Amino acid sequence: MKNLLTIAFILTAFISNAQSEKVEQYCEVVGMARIMSSKVNIIIDYGEAKSVWKDNRVKNEDGSVKKFNSMIDALNFLGTDGWKLVNAFLITTGGQDVYHYVFKKEFEKKDTTQ
């Protein structure tokens, strides 16, 4: 009886571990000031394929393109969705500051495309 319980415990632990396997996914937020505006242009790269035929911009629930008031607005948007900040850095190109933020989030392995 004791052996049967031990085997049942090991099988249960193995099955529950296989079902809850998690993987980390990353995204990058790139932000730069808009010309003649106090708002910013934000690009969020989730690693998806890019195409001139497909609009990969972040959308609101009604399908309209999400507009961010500031970098903090974009960072709060991702934080609310469960993303965690990993790294932040600034690159200046042609006199324009371009802000880069790298985030990560854990997903169930079955929920990813890999």
C-alpha positions, 0 to 999 in steps of 0.5 A, spaced: 500 500 500 505 504 501 509 503 495 502 504 491 501 511 494 508 513 493 507 511 485 501 515 485 504 521 489 510 521 484 505 520 478 501 526 480 507 531 481 510 529 474 503 530 471 502 537 474 509 539 473 508 538 465 502 541 465 505 548 468 511 548 464 512 556 463 517 560 459 519 567 459 517 571 453 520 578 451 518 584 448 521 591 447 518 598 447 521 603 443 519 611 444 521 617 441 518 624 441 513 626 436 515 632 431 511 638 434 508 635 439 508 633 447 506 626 445 511 620 443 511 615 438 511 608 441 513 601 438 512 595 442 516 589 438 513 582 441 517 579 436 512 577 431 513 577 423 513 584 420 509 585 414 507 591 410 500 588 409 499 587 416 498 592 422 502 590 428 500 596 432 497 596 439 490 596 439 484 598 443 478 594 445 474 597 440 480 596 434 482 603 434 490 604 434 492 605 441 496 612 442 500 613 448 501 620 452 508 619 454 513 613 455 511 612 462 504 611 459 506 606 455 510 602 461 504 603 465 500 599 459 505 593 459 506 593 467 498 593 467 498 587 463 503 583 467 510 585 463 516 586 468 522 591 466 528 588 465 533 593 462 532 600 459 537 604 455 537 610 451 540 611 444 541 618 440 541 618 433 541 624 429 540 628 435 534 625 437 533 621 443 530 614 442 528 610 448 529 602 449 525 598 454 526 591 454 520 587 458 519 579 460 513 575 462 512 568 463 507 564 459 504 557 459 508 553 454 502 551 451 500 558 450 506 560 446 508 559 438 514 556 440 
